[in-house]
Amino acid sequence: MKCSFPRARYAAMALLALAAMATGCGGPKMATADEQMARGEYFDAANTYRKLYNKYKKAEERPLRGEIAYKMAQCYSRINMNAKASAAYQNAIRYGITDSLATLRLARSLHGEGKYAAAVKAYNDYLAADPNNELAKTGLIGARMATDKEHGKTRHVVKNAKLFNSRRADFAPMFLDASHDQLYFTTTNEKVSGTRKSEITGMKKSDIWRASKNERGEWNRPEAVEGELNSEFDEGIVSFSPDGSTMYLTKARRELNANTGVEIYTSQRSDAKWSAPVKFEITADTLSSYGHPAVSPDGNWLYFTSDMPGGSGGRDIWRINLKERAGSLENLGEWINTPGDEMFPYVRTDSVLYFASDGHPGYGGLDIFRAELTRSGGWSVVNMGRPINSAGDDFGITFGEGESGFFSSNRGDGKGYDHIYSFELPDLRINISGWVVDKDDEPVPNAVIRIVGNDGSNQKQIARNDGSFSFPLQRGVSYVMLAGAKGYLNSRQEFTADNAEEDAEYGVDFILASIHKPQVVDNIFYDFDKASLRPESKQALDELAQVLRDNPNVTIEMASHTDRKGSDEYNIDLSARRAKSVIDYLISVGIAPDRLQSQGYGESRPKTVTRRINKEYPQFDEGVTLTEDYILTLSPEDQDAADQINRRTEFQVLSIDYQMY
């Protein structure tokens, strides 16, 4: 007999379960072990092979020892004991096993252990002899990407759902319905119905259990499903009709002189009890296996896993229309299915499917993939990355509220037992914050900040007493921000949040110009002793022009000031020409001439030290006016600094009621 799935842990442990068969008496025999393996009784077969391996130790028995090690390794692989499988494969190769697939199987086993460098070497060794093997090529890609510990990392938070897990295997969680307050799963814990242990896994045969939430929204301890559902054989891996009244499940098929297999059954719910399962007929093919049912959210389609003819190799995902079965059976095609195994489908929407596979590039064993239907009718398949996926087997995902739910994994379990894990994708914490201050770095009282996104969002906030503010943002959205306050000109900024999948804090400050006092325009430069603007002044002048556009009802006087050097007449003339140069530039970029006046003051209006100037030049006390008499009392270095402060370009708001006619 032969197990219907290569991973007996899913086909058998999850489902396959069967009555024990006699293995003979006396010492271990090769025929006994071979019969156990053929029947899919991998746990028992591995134990028998191990006894035989330890029995044959003579030099002339090395070829036989290699053959035994190889078969033992295959049994360990099928019950997911990768460390033991790798050791046995290595022994088989050392003893000269001739099977050409030995190195590939070793590579896949090392891959499942998380020994990526060794797996890469083994894949390369195999590909040297068989360069076109798709499983080897895909495995090599996956092992190489897995060597980078940062590869595929997502923001998912994964935790062991300890309340649902026993000391054996618990897996394939599934919510009953859209309320997400009942979770069903498959378990082999010590309290299941049957008394005999599986010859396939060495554990008790699986039952279906469930957990429910209490009035506070907390999960109660799980318990066996009530009714006639569970038996002494294996039941497990369930899905439900949208209304939660019909369960689709997988049951083991075991007949004398027939291969181990699985089939899909249905059960009906009455109150909290489930009826005895009834076989769900998919095709007349009785040799193939059918398992891992998944009902689409609209209730129209049943997705499932099968090894029936017509697939891509290994186990494929298929679907059949529940309303019109005849002629509706279809394979999901090469976008989903590979020469490896595709299992545990979960249909989230009519265009989004999740499934487990070892045939797409992954981090080891089964990985969970997300597939989205494309406009052309194919599927776009993406590995869900770490930490959802690991070096072990990761499978059987179900979603609850938003981007949260449960899945199964055997990560970190030396015996290969599966456990249920919770996952969630926390909302991105993206904020933009800053301060609204005036030109002297003083907080602007009662400043109002508005932020409008191209996604239609519109937020408003009054700055705190210290001038600070903060807004939540969305990734990939472009925003226009505007700050204003009574007695100040509005200030406008634009910002686009990038698409990086990580938390972020962006900063932006608004410096508002008072309408009641002159405002220095920094970084305006002239050629020495001339009125012509230097190129590096363009940025500051463009920013000033934008301020005027953001405040269309304002008119200003543009004033230029010189230091104390030179005659009064010369300085008045030079400053007037410099102010006129600024006006000319503003007109050239579209500012209406009748909003602008120019004035040259020469050295007649020395600057009074503000708080901001004091921070930059602490040698000058706040409130001091930098007159010529004061400057002459300073050191030569401070005289130069004071003269530099006095050489400035300023604007003063003249009116706030300008109207363009």
TAFEN-V694274 format. One record per helix or strand. SS is the DSSP state (H for helix, E for strand). FROM is the first residue (numbers start at 1). TO is the last residue. Records with the same first field share a line. If there is no record, write none. Layout:
SS->FROM-TO / FROM-TO
This chain:
H->8-13 / 30-38 / 42-55 / 59-78 / 82-94 / 102-113 / 116-129 / 134-146 / 162-164 / 535-550 / 568-588 / 593-595 / 611-616 / 628-631 / 636-646
E->153-153 / 156-160 / 170-175 / 182-187 / 197-197 / 204-204 / 207-213 / 219-219 / 223-224 / 226-227 / 235-240 / 246-253 / 261-270 / 273-274 / 278-279 / 290-295 / 301-306 / 316-321 / 330-331 / 342-349 / 352-357 / 367-373 / 379-383 / 386-386 / 394-399 / 404-409 / 419-425 / 430-438 / 443-443 / 448-453 / 458-462 / 468-472 / 478-484 / 488-488 / 491-496 / 504-507 / 510-512 / 514-514 / 519-520 / 526-526 / 533-533 / 555-561 / 596-602 / 608-608 / 625-625 / 648-655
